[in-house]
Amino acid sequence: MRDSLPPGLPPDPFADDPNDPAAALDALDPGEPLDASEREAVEADLADLHVYEALLRHQGVRGLVVNCEDCREDHYHDWEMLRANLLQLLVDGTVRPHEPAFDPHPDDYVTWDYCRGYADAAMNRALRGEEFGR
């Protein structure tokens, strides 16, 4: 049921509508629960996302940019959408369709690799008692 969607996704305009035009899609491609290693990887991504957002949101970073393997274009995801997608994967093994960012400013988004490096550098500086900024 669509009522179980995680926070961060827009409300389903067809929720509880018996004539939902997308209902047939659920039957065609049902989600499969994640296996233990997939679940662990998604949970690790969620934990990392929390750290990255805490470190970078106040620096003006709106989220992550990911190069899509299917269309070979960059996709810009705000923090909330990323979190909602990962939570949805944990719920039923799917990622619901969503609207892409409208007119994103590429400088407001960074890659997972940038986040990892930034977090590592911040941790190293913190361990040495030094301040760290973007």
Secondary structure, 3 states (H helix, E strand, C coil): CHHHCCCCCCCCCCCCCCCCCCHHHHHHCCCCCCCHHHHHHHHHHHHHHHHHHHHHHHHCCCEEEEECCCCCCEEEEEHHHHHHHHHHHHHHCCCCCCCCCCCCCHHHEECHHHHHHHHHHHHHHHHCCCCCCC
